[in-house]
Amino acid sequence: MARGACVGAIVVYGKISSLVATLGLSFFSVGIVNFLAQGQNLELREAVGTFGNQVFVGKWDILGLQVPNHFFISLIRVAVMHVLVRYHRFGVRVQMVGDNPASARQMGINVERIRVGVFVLTGVAGAISGLILVQTANMVWFPLSGKGYLLPVLAAIFVGGTPVWGGVGTIIGAAFGALTIGRIPSGAVGAGFAGFWTECIFGIVIIVTMVVHRFWGGRVSSWLSR
């Protein structure tokens, strides 16, 4: 939450691109964490089997299938955020601010507060994902473990229908984008490609989806007018 608020303040009051500010603070945070850990892996195996561990990565036996708790957590997060963005006034304001901040301000929307609030929500979501990531790795924490998810996350967002210029996008689309991108590595290997081809595929996906969004993507103003 604090990190999200920090990024939001830099973007809103420092007048810096959100993508640049997010990447910059991300690299800075990784450097600080790596410095504090002295580049060493940290083992938290004593937490295995605790209540918190079971909440995040415990499993349910459903029809003979071991379904992990973080699958249900993900579904709950998608459902809550979908309702917030699609049916709550906060979500409409977020899309209006992303589409045209000047018009949103004239409508009485506190643009700065909305933008910072979005980054705070993003920070909370990232923290939950980090907790799940560490615990699914058998409580072995790597200082640089999160960097490998940067490109797939960007690709998932773009594939899900959210371009960098704002005003467009849905939570459901982002969820399906994440599912699609998550299947690319295993799909590429299954198709006979070497594992290192996956980043090349991610790059192609990002470029193609951005081109598609630019020429065929709608704006939120047209969506609200329907």
C-alpha positions in Angstrom: 0.0 0.0 0.0 2.8 2.4 0.9 4.7 1.7 -2.2 1.6 2.2 -4.3 0.9 5.5 -2.6 4.5 6.5 -3.3 4.3 5.7 -7.0 1.0 7.5 -7.2 2.5 10.6 -5.6 5.4 10.6 -8.0 3.1 10.2 -11.0 0.5 12.7 -9.9 2.6 15.4 -8.3 5.9 14.8 -10.1 4.1 14.8 -13.5 6.0 11.7 -14.6 4.6 8.9 -16.8 3.0 6.2 -14.7 4.9 3.4 -16.6 8.3 5.2 -16.1 7.6 5.9 -12.5 6.5 2.3 -11.8 9.5 0.8 -13.5 11.9 3.2 -11.9 10.6 2.6 -8.3 10.4 -1.1 -9.1 14.1 -1.3 -10.0 15.0 0.9 -7.0 13.0 -1.3 -4.6 14.6 -4.5 -5.9 18.0 -2.9 -5.5 17.3 -2.0 -1.9 15.8 -5.4 -1.0 18.8 -7.1 -2.7 21.2 -4.9 -0.7 19.5 -5.7 2.6 19.5 -9.4 1.8 23.1 -9.2 0.6 22.0 -11.2 -2.4 21.3 -14.2 -0.3 18.2 -16.4 -0.5 16.1 -16.4 2.7 14.4 -19.6 3.9 11.2 -19.3 6.0 10.5 -23.0 6.2 9.2 -22.7 9.8 6.2 -20.9 8.4 5.1 -24.0 6.4 1.9 -25.4 7.7 1.0 -22.3 9.7 -2.5 -20.8 9.5 -1.3 -18.0 7.1 0.4 -20.5 4.9 -2.7 -22.6 4.7 -4.8 -19.6 3.9 -2.7 -18.6 0.9 -1.4 -21.9 -0.5 -3.4 -24.6 1.2 -5.3 -27.1 -1.0 -8.8 -28.4 -1.2 -9.7 -31.8 -2.4 -12.5 -31.3 -4.9 -13.6 -34.4 -6.8 -10.1 -35.9 -6.5 -8.4 -32.7 -7.6 -6.0 -30.8 -5.4 -7.2 -27.2 -5.9 -4.9 -24.6 -4.2 -6.4 -21.8 -2.2 -4.7 -19.1 -4.2 -6.9 -20.1 -7.2 -10.0 -19.2 -5.1 -8.2 -16.0 -3.9 -7.6 -15.0 -7.5 -11.3 -15.6 -8.4 -12.4 -13.5 -5.4 -10.0 -10.7 -6.4 -11.2 -10.7 -10.0 -14.8 -10.6 -8.8 -14.4 -7.8 -6.3 -12.4 -5.7 -8.7 -14.8 -6.3 -11.6 -17.7 -5.1 -9.4 -15.7 -2.1 -8.3 -14.7 -1.1 -11.8 -17.9 -1.9 -13.6 -20.6 -1.0 -11.1 -19.1 1.4 -8.6 -18.7 5.1 -9.2 -15.1 4.8 -8.3 -14.5 2.5 -11.3 -16.4 4.9 -13.7 -14.3 7.8 -12.4 -11.1 5.8 -12.9 -12.0 5.2 -16.5 -13.1 8.8 -17.0 -9.8 10.0 -15.6 -7.9 7.6 -17.8 -9.8 8.7 -20.9 -9.7 12.5 -20.4 -8.4 14.0 -17.1 -9.4 17.6 -18.1 -13.0 16.6 -18.7 -13.1 14.5 -15.6 -11.9 17.5 -13.5 -14.6 19.7 -15.0 -17.2 17.1 -13.9 -16.0 17.6 -10.3 -13.9 14.5 -10.1 -10.8 14.7 -7.9 -8.4 13.5 -10.5 -5.3 13.4 -8.2 -7.1 11.4 -5.5 -8.5 8.9 -8.0 -5.1 8.3 -9.6 -3.3 7.9 -6.3 -6.1 5.5 -5.2 -5.5 3.3 -8.2 -1.9 3.0 -7.4 -2.7 2.1 -3.8 -5.0 -0.7 -5.0 -2.3 -1.9 -7.3 0.2 -1.9 -4.4 -2.1 -4.0 -2.3 -2.7 -6.5 -5.1 1.0 -6.7 -5.7 1.6 -7.4 -2.0 -0.9 -10.2 -2.0 0.7 -11.7 -5.1 4.1 -11.5 -3.5 2.9 -13.4 -0.4 1.5 -16.1 -2.6 4.6 -16.3 -4.8 7.0 -16.7 -1.8 4.8 -19.4 -0.2 4.4 -21.4 -3.4 8.2 -21.5 -3.6 8.2 -23.5 -0.3 9.0 -20.4 1.7 12.3 -19.8 -0.1 12.6 -16.2 -0.9 14.8 -14.9 -3.7 15.7 -11.2 -3.8 15.2 -11.0 -7.6 12.3 -13.4 -7.9 9.8 -10.8 -8.9 11.8 -9.3 -11.8 11.0 -12.3 -14.0 7.3 -11.4 -14.0 7.6 -7.9 -15.3 7.4 -8.6 -19.1 4.6 -11.3 -18.7 2.5 -8.9 -16.6 2.8 -6.1 -19.2 1.9 -8.6 -21.9 -1.1 -9.9 -20.0 -2.4 -6.4 -19.4 -2.1 -5.5 -23.1 -3.6 -8.7 -24.3 -6.4 -8.2 -21.8 -7.5 -5.0 -23.6 -5.8 -2.3 -21.5 -3.5 0.0 -23.5 -1.0 2.3 -22.0 -3.0 5.5 -22.9 -5.9 4.7 -20.5 -9.6 5.0 -20.7 -10.1 1.4 -21.9 -10.0 -2.0 -20.3 -11.9 -4.4 -18.0 -10.9 -6.6 -15.1 -12.3 -9.7 -16.8 -10.2 -8.9 -19.9 -7.1 -8.6 -17.8 -7.8 -11.9 -16.1 -8.2 -13.7 -19.4 -5.0 -11.9 -20.6 -3.1 -13.3 -17.6 -4.5 -16.8 -18.3 -3.4 -16.5 -22.0 0.1 -15.3 -21.3 0.5 -17.8 -18.5 0.0 -20.6 -21.0 2.5 -19.3 -23.5 5.7 -20.8 -22.0 4.2 -24.3 -21.7 2.5 -24.0 -25.1 5.8 -22.9 -26.7 7.7 -25.8 -25.2 4.9 -28.2 -26.1 5.0 -26.9 -29.7 8.7 -27.8 -29.9 10.2 -24.3 -29.3 13.1 -23.9 -26.9 12.3 -22.2 -23.6 14.1 -19.0 -24.5 11.7 -18.3 -27.3 9.0 -17.3 -24.8 10.4 -13.8 -24.3 10.5 -13.3 -28.0 6.8 -14.3 -28.2 6.0 -12.0 -25.3 7.6 -9.1 -27.2 5.6 -9.9 -30.4 2.4 -10.1 -28.4 3.0 -6.7 -26.8 3.7 -5.0 -30.1 0.8 -6.6 -32.0 -1.7 -5.9 -29.2 -0.6 -2.2 -29.0 -1.1 -1.8 -32.7 -4.5 -3.4 -32.5 -5.5 -1.2 -29.6 -4.3 1.9 -31.4 -6.4 1.3 -34.6 -9.4 -0.6 -33.3 -9.6 0.2 -29.6 -12.6 2.2 -28.3 -12.6 4.9 -25.6 -14.5 4.9 -22.4 -16.5 7.9 -23.5 -18.1 5.9 -26.2 -18.8 3.0 -23.8 -20.5 5.3 -21.3 -22.7 6.8 -24.0 -24.3 3.5 -24.9 
